[in-house]
Amino acid sequence: MSAKGRDGGNRQKRTRGGRPKELGNYYIVTDARETEKNYFEGLRASFPANLQDKIEIKVCDVSSYKRLIPEALKGRQDAQFRQLWLVFDRDQIPNFDEILDKAQAEKIEVGWSNPCFELWLAAYFSGKVPNYSDSKECVEAFKGLYKRATGREYSKNEKNLYATLTKHGDEAKALAAARVKYENERRDKLCASESFCTAVHRLVQELVQARNADVQS
């Protein structure tokens, strides 16, 4: 059973003055070959070239979501990678809370979204994280936001997704909105599966802060 607040978050942020001292080594596993992968590859590409090899992005081609945690644990085979993350959606995963509990037990962080990743992407354009009943509704709403902001149709396989979001949207507002919605939902709901929010901002916040600190140093 998933206790309140148990949703794959383990680590206290190692910060000073609101910024990490340096970028850690991240091993990020996602079950999506398109949207999530393209987003994080774009975020990695925004880092200085000498830091990009600190972020490894792997796609787990799963037939069973039970394989997500073993795939993430492969990162521990390389001593370089200290920060293990899973990124996946609540949608259609019957044992979602169980996976989060097991990830926490293995000290794996999880950037989950309920119902889907587009909930996080929408915050770039809307500055808020609304409730959606399912992934279809969420994706359709994001398509409208994307079209109004960019003048183009949204495609889940867009290679320049991160650059498009930061060009036409507001990343700082997205992070702030996602953080507030996450804290409110996790305070009021028993399980992550009942919380209509996203935890992806936790990972993005760490990466963006480390990138910006390096650029400003």
C-alpha positions in Angstrom: 0.0 0.0 0.0 1.3 3.4 -0.9 1.4 5.7 2.1 0.7 9.4 1.7 3.8 11.2 0.4 5.6 8.0 -0.8 6.0 8.6 -4.5 9.6 7.9 -5.3 11.2 11.0 -3.7 14.2 10.1 -1.6 16.9 12.7 -1.8 17.3 16.0 0.1 18.5 18.6 -2.4 22.2 19.3 -1.9 22.0 23.0 -2.3 23.5 26.2 -1.0 21.8 29.5 -1.6 19.2 27.6 -3.7 21.7 26.2 -6.1 23.6 22.9 -6.3 27.3 23.1 -6.1 27.8 21.2 -9.2 26.0 18.9 -11.6 25.7 15.3 -10.5 25.8 12.3 -12.8 22.2 11.5 -13.9 21.0 8.2 -15.3 17.4 8.8 -16.6 15.2 5.9 -17.8 12.0 6.5 -19.6 9.5 4.1 -21.3 8.8 6.6 -24.1 10.8 6.6 -27.4 9.5 10.0 -28.5 8.2 12.8 -26.3 10.0 12.2 -23.0 13.2 11.1 -24.7 13.2 14.1 -27.0 12.5 16.5 -24.2 15.3 15.4 -22.0 17.7 15.1 -24.9 16.9 18.7 -25.7 17.4 19.7 -22.1 20.8 17.9 -22.1 21.8 19.7 -25.3 21.2 23.1 -23.6 24.1 22.3 -21.2 27.7 23.3 -22.0 29.4 20.5 -24.1 31.7 19.5 -21.3 28.8 18.7 -19.0 26.5 16.8 -21.4 28.1 13.4 -20.7 27.0 13.7 -17.1 23.4 13.0 -18.2 22.6 9.6 -19.7 19.1 9.0 -21.2 17.9 5.5 -21.7 14.7 4.2 -23.2 13.3 1.0 -21.6 11.2 -0.8 -24.2 8.9 -2.5 -21.7 6.3 -5.1 -22.2 5.9 -5.1 -18.5 6.4 -2.1 -16.2 8.0 -4.4 -13.7 11.1 -4.0 -15.9 11.4 -0.3 -15.3 13.2 -0.5 -11.9 15.7 -3.2 -13.0 16.5 -1.0 -16.1 17.2 2.0 -13.8 19.3 -0.1 -11.5 21.6 -0.8 -14.5 22.9 2.7 -13.9 24.6 1.6 -10.7 26.8 -0.7 -12.8 28.7 2.4 -13.9 30.2 4.2 -10.9 29.9 7.5 -12.8 26.1 7.6 -12.3 24.9 8.6 -8.8 21.4 9.9 -9.5 19.0 7.3 -10.8 15.7 8.6 -12.2 12.6 7.0 -13.8 10.3 9.1 -16.0 6.9 7.6 -16.9 3.2 8.3 -16.8 0.3 7.1 -14.6 -1.9 6.3 -17.6 -2.8 2.7 -17.9 -0.4 1.4 -15.3 -2.4 -0.8 -12.9 0.4 -1.1 -10.3 1.6 2.5 -10.5 1.8 3.1 -6.7 3.5 -0.2 -6.2 6.2 0.8 -8.7 6.7 4.1 -6.8 7.1 2.3 -3.5 9.6 -0.1 -5.0 11.6 2.7 -6.6 11.7 4.5 -3.2 13.0 1.3 -1.6 15.8 1.1 -4.2 16.6 4.9 -3.8 15.5 5.7 -7.3 13.8 9.0 -7.9 10.7 9.1 -10.1 9.5 12.0 -12.4 5.9 10.7 -12.8 3.0 12.5 -14.4 -0.7 11.8 -13.9 -2.2 11.3 -16.4 0.6 11.9 -18.9 3.8 13.9 -19.7 1.9 16.6 -21.6 0.6 17.8 -18.3 4.1 19.0 -17.5 4.6 20.4 -21.0 1.4 22.4 -20.8 2.7 24.3 -17.9 5.3 26.0 -20.1 2.5 27.7 -22.1 -0.3 28.0 -19.5 1.7 28.7 -16.3 -0.6 26.2 -14.5 -1.2 22.5 -14.0 -4.9 21.8 -14.4 -6.7 18.5 -13.8 -7.4 16.1 -16.7 -9.4 13.0 -16.4 -7.2 11.0 -18.8 -4.3 11.2 -21.2 -6.5 11.8 -24.3 -8.0 14.9 -22.7 -4.6 16.1 -21.5 -2.9 15.7 -24.9 -5.8 17.4 -26.8 -5.6 20.4 -24.4 -1.8 20.6 -24.9 -2.2 20.5 -28.7 -4.4 23.6 -28.5 -1.9 25.4 -26.2 1.0 24.4 -28.5 -0.8 25.6 -31.7 -1.6 28.9 -30.2 1.9 29.5 -28.9 3.9 28.3 -31.9 1.5 28.4 -34.9 2.3 24.8 -35.6 0.7 21.4 -34.9 2.1 19.4 -32.0 3.8 16.1 -32.9 4.9 13.7 -30.2 8.1 12.9 -32.1 9.3 16.6 -32.3 13.1 16.5 -32.0 13.4 20.2 -30.9 10.7 19.9 -28.3 12.7 21.4 -25.4 13.9 24.3 -27.5 10.4 25.1 -28.7 9.0 25.1 -25.2 11.6 27.4 -23.8 11.4 29.7 -26.8 7.6 30.1 -26.8 6.8 29.3 -23.2 8.1 30.2 -19.7 10.1 27.6 -17.9 10.3 29.4 -14.6 6.6 29.7 -14.4 6.2 26.1 -15.4 8.5 25.0 -12.6 6.7 27.2 -10.0 3.2 26.1 -11.1 4.2 22.4 -11.1 5.8 22.7 -7.6 2.7 24.3 -6.1 0.3 21.8 -7.7 2.4 18.9 -6.6 2.7 20.0 -3.0 -1.1 20.6 -2.8 -2.0 17.3 -4.4 0.5 15.3 -2.3 -0.7 16.9 0.9 -4.4 16.1 0.2 -4.3 12.8 -1.6 -3.4 9.4 -0.2 -1.7 7.9 -3.2 0.2 9.3 -6.2 -2.2 7.5 -8.5 -5.0 9.8 -7.1 -2.9 13.0 -7.5 -3.5 14.9 -10.8 -0.1 16.5 -11.0 3.4 15.9 -12.2 6.7 15.3 -10.4 8.8 15.8 -13.5 9.6 19.4 -12.3 11.7 17.9 -9.5 14.2 16.5 -12.0 14.0 19.5 -14.4 14.6 21.9 -11.5 17.7 20.2 -10.4 19.1 20.1 -14.0 18.2 23.6 -14.8 19.6 25.0 -11.6 22.9 23.2 -12.2 23.1 24.4 -15.8 22.4 28.0 -14.9 24.9 27.9 -12.0 27.6 26.7 -14.4 26.8 29.3 -17.0 26.9 32.1 -14.4 30.1 30.9 -12.8 
